[in-house]
Amino acid sequence: MNERPSAKGIAVALVLGCVLTVFAAEGVLRLVMPHWREFYSGWFMQTTDVQNHGTVTTGRPGFDGYFAQNNGDFRIHIRVNDFGLRNPDPVDKARDSVWFVGDSMTFGWGVEQKEIYSSVAGHSLNFPTYNVASPGANVCGYQALMARMPDGARPRAVIVGLILENDIAAYDCRKAAREVRSAKKTSSTGLKVFLTRNTALYNFFAVSLKRVGFIRDALSAFGIIAKEHTYTRVLSDSGMAAATKRTAAEIEVIRNALPAGIPFAVLVVPARFEIRDGDAFYRKLRQSMLAALAKRDIPAIDPVKAFTGAGFEPTHFAHDGHWSPLGHALAGQSAAEWLRRQGIGN
């Protein structure tokens, strides 16, 4: 007489079947979706120690591949040179070029090499430019990026891209570097990052769900994914004056480390919310930052009129806070105009 399977046996069989199904699906998707790795930015970035400055994220030397946003905003080619910078040329070509220093915006997050605003400015001027940028960096990181450039690689001019939405803070970069050196080195990886890096199955569902409008809206409503271009502030009204003052002071450190006579300016990136909504807080923050720079005789490039004239949606990605190619074109032209006034290019 045949024995009926136990509840435990059924449960084990179901679990085993589910596990085997997942592994089979993972294997199939790796074959039919070979570009699944393109959604993980860690493939082209790494953490680099810079003496007296702590750590900064740079490109992974020699990377040559593609990076895509799983919501469909972009798929771009990224090439990182042997020095960890997103440039087609080696670092010894940086000499006598205009250096553009900044974070992911200056790096060209979401746009091709020729579309980055540093490249746009160089093309407009018919003059070489060099991208010295690091996704995730702040003003202290910009100091580190400049400090790691080779001795003797003297720039013709330097433009720092300053992001109003996340670069303004009451910095003390020396203290921050000391704290990094004294801190224990630990690494942690969130579940989302782990899955994005290691599984084609997760990337398949992320791509599929985020590109279906009503599903994406539902996930946003339940807080599972962030709603695009959600209004945020990194400063209180009362902290604005101190933050802009300290930000300008740390930018001055970058300028003072350069040989005398090298043109230096800050491109103040207008906040999305001022462009889109005329937001009073971010307008005041921009004006306060410009005033703090002026007090230290640091020239500023302010492209806000060009961006508000073109509009928010054409200058930014649909789901991502970075500039579209048009946004980079406007910033590049603004930078080129300032550089021409310094006698650079044609």
N, C-alpha and C positions, 0 to 999 in steps of 0.2 A: 504494500500500500504506500503510495507516494505521500511524503510529508509536505505539508504546506509551508512555504517560506516564512520565516519569522519576520517580525516588524524590523528587527535590527538588520537582518539580511537585506531586506528591501531598501532600508535607508542607506546602507553601505553601497548597494548596487546603484542607487540613484546618485549618490555623491560621486562615485567612481565614474559613472556615465557622464555627469556634468563636467568633471575634471577633464576627461578624455575629449569631450566635445570642445571645451575651451582650447585645449592644446591643438586639436585638429584645426579649429577655426584660426588660431594664431598662425599655424604653419601655412594654411591656404592664403591668408591675407598677406603674409610676407612675400608670397610668390606673385599674387595678383596686384599688390599695392607696394611695389619696391621703394617708392618714395616716402614711406611712412616715417622714416627718420628725419625728414626735413622739417618736422614741426617742433623739434627740440633745439632751442638756441644754444644749449650747452655744448653741442658738437663743435661750434666755432668760437667758443669763449673759454677763458681760463682765468684763474686768479694769479696775479704776479706781485711779488714783494718788491718794493722800491725802498732803498735805504733812506732812513730818516723820514719816510712818508707812510709807512704801513703798507697796505695792499691796495691794489686797484685791479679791476677786471680789464683784460686786454683780449685781443683776438688770439686764437690758437695758431701758432706759426705754421704756415704752409697749407692752411685749410683752403680748399677750392671746391665749392659745392653750392647747394641751394638751401634756402630757408623759406618756409611758407607759414602763413597764419592760417590756423585751422578754420577760421570763420570766412575765409575766402578773400580777405582784403588784399593779399599780395602773395606772390611767389617770386623770389629774386635770387640772382647769382651773387655769391659773396666770395671774394678772394682775399685772403689775409697773407701779408708778406712775412718774411722770416723774422721780422722784429715784432710781430703781433699787431700790426696796424692794417686797416683796410685801405690798402694802396696797391696799385699795379706795379709801382716802382719800389726798389729796395730803399732802406732808410738812408743810405748815403746820398740819395737824390733829394733828400729834404733840404739840403743846404741851399740857401738863396731862394727858397720857395716861400709862398705865403702859407703859414700854418694856421689851420682851423682846429681849435681845441674845444672839446665838449663831450656830451654824453651820447645817448643813442640817437638823438636827433641829428647831431653833427656826424655821427657814424653812418647815418643814412638808413635807419631802420625802415624797411619796407620799400626802398627805392633802389634802382640800379646805380652802379658806380657813376655813370655819366650824369645821373639825375641829382646826385647829392649837391647841396648848395655850394660846397667848396669847389666841386667840379664845374658847376654852372658859372661861378665867379671866375674861375680860371679860364674857361672858354670865352667868356665875355671880354676878359682883359687880354687874352692871348699871352697868359703869364702862368708859370707853374704854381700849383697849389699842393699842399700836403695835408692829409687828414690825420690829426692826432686826437682820436676820439675813443671813448670807452663806454659802452652801454652800462648804465647803472651808476656812473660816476657822479660826484658832486663837485663843488669848488675845491675841496681838499684833494679829490681825485684828479682834478685838472692840474693842480700843483705837482702831483706825483707823475702824471703823464709827461709834463714838461721836464721834470727832473731826470727821468729815465732816458730822455733823448741823448744821443751820443755827443760827447764833447766835440766842439768844432762844427756841429751842424747848425750854424747860425742862420736863423730865418730872415727873410726880407721884410716880413711883417707878421703880426700875430693877431688873430681875431678869436675871441672866446665866446662861444655860444652859451648864454645864460638863460635857463628855463625858469620863468617866473613861478610855474606851478610846483616845482620841487627843488629848485636850487637855492632858494633864499632861506637862510637860517642864521642863528647866532653862533657862527663858527668859532672854534679854536682849534685850528688844524694841527698845531704842534701837540696840544694835549691829546687830541684824537689819535695821533700817530703813536704817542707813548702808551696809550691805553691798548692799542692793537698789539704792540710789542709785548706788553706784560700779560695780556690775556692768554688763556690756554687755547690752543688751536682745536676747535671742534668743528665737525661737519655734520649737517643734518639735511636730509632730503625729504620733502613733503611727498605724500602719496601721489598727488597729481603729477609732480615732476618725475617721480619714479616711473609711473605708468607711461607718461609721454616719452620718456627716454627709452623704455625697454619693451613696450608692447605695441604691436601693430593693431591689435584688437581695440585697445582704448582709443588710439588715434582714428581708427575707422569710425567708431561711434561718435567721437568728438566732432569730426568733420561732418558726418551725416546729420547729426542733430543740430549743430550750430548753423547750418545752412538752410534749414527749414524754418521759415519765419515764425509760424505759430508755436512750434516747439521751442525755439529760442526765446520767444516772449514768455512762454510758460516757465521755462527754467529761470529766467530773470525774475519773474514774479515771485517764485519760491526762494530766491536768493541763492540758487545753485551756481549760477554764473552771474558775473557783474553786468549791469546794464551799461551799454556804451555811453561814454561821455557824461557820466554821472558827476554832478557838481561836487567838488571837494575843495577844502582849504587846508593848507599846511601851517598857517599862522593865524593867531588871533589879531584883532585890531590893535590891541595894546602892545603886542610883541613886534609889530611891523618896523618901527623905527630902529630898535636895537638890531633886528635881523638884517635889515638893509645896510646898516652901518658896518656890521661885522662882515657881511658878504663883500662889500666894497673893499674893506681892509685886507681880506684874504686875496682878492683879485689883484690888489696892489702888490702883494707879495710876488705874484706871477710876473707882473710887469717889471718889478725891481730886480728880478733875477736875470732879466735880459740885458744884453749889452746896450749901452746908451745909444739913443738915436734910432732904434728900431720902432717903426710905427706900431701902435698897439691900440686895440679897440675892443669893446664888448658889444656883441649883437644880442640885444635884449629881446627874447622870444615872447611875443604877446600871448597871454593865456587864452585858451579856447573860449572861456566863458566871457571874456571881454569882447572877443570877435563875434561870438554868436549872440550874446544877450546884452552887450554893453554893460557888463557887471561892474558895479561901482567899486567893490572891494579890489578886484584885480586891476582896475584902472588906477586906483590910488596906489596900489603896490608897485605898478610899473612906474608911475611918476615919482614915488619915493625912492625907488632904486636908481632911476636916472639922476635924481638930485644927489644921492649919496655918491655916485660915481663922479658927478661934476665937482663935488667938494674935494675930490682927490685928483682932479684934472685928468680923469680917465675918459677918453672919448667913447661915446655910445652910438650905436646904430639902432634906430628904432623903426622897424618896418610895419608898425601897427596900421598905418593908413593904407598901405598896399594890401594887407590882409583883410581889413574890414571892407575895402573896396571890392575885393574879389569874392568875399563871402566865406562863411565857415565851412560849409559842406564841400565846395570845390578844393579847398586847401588842406583838408584833413581826410584821413581814411574814415570809412563808415563806422567801424567798430573800434578803431584804435586811435589813441591820442596823438600819434605822430603825423607829420606832414605828408601829404600826397606829393607827387611830382610837381604840381603847380605851387604848392607851398614852398618847396625847395627852390623853385625857379624865382619866386618873389624874394626870398631871403638872399639868394645868390646875387640877384641884381642889386639889391640894397648894399650888400657887402662890396660888390664891384664898384659901385658909385663912390663909396667912401675911399676905397683903395686908389681910384683914379685921382682923387683929390690929394692923395699923398704922393702922386707922381709915379704910381706903379701901373704898368700895363699900358694899353692904348685905348 
